[in-house]
């Protein structure tokens, strides 16, 4: 899948110039990741490709979420209609941040609904990455550094404590079931 992603990136540069169908790299890889996720759903039903569907879906989610994260940071998608979006008060970064939030929420919902730890894990991990990225983006220049790092340390401490509690509960549940 790594080689396939490299091939896709170089093919779109070679075949379509710098801006392939008016899209910059991150937007291309959003569509590429979504396509891999869609294809992986069909791969599961064929015996020849059934062993590869999980890794294909995982790589598709990785491509999708990393590209959405980059778009939510920079908003550089090279689509037309920049005047309407930037002069109407809504920036591309805000739109892609909302899109990233929606994608993470859908992944978490799917993981909870269908007991799929992969999609739930991707959704939670990238939601956390997005929230901490936005925390840095909005608070770094506006807050005193001591307050910034105190709030960050407190939040990471709470997340770590919760993770330890969940890990201990799962560990206890596993050993009670097997022993």
Secondary structure, DSSP 4 states (H G I P E B T S, - for coil): -HHHHHHHHHHHHHHH-SSBTTB-HHHHHHHHHHHHHHHHHHHTTSTTTTTTHHHHHHHHHHHHHHHHHHHHHH-----S-HHHHHHTT--HHHHHHHHHHHHHHHHHHHHHHTT-HHHHHHHHHHHHHHHHHHHHHHHTTTS-HHHHHHHHHHHHHHHHHHHHHHHHHHHHHHHHHH-
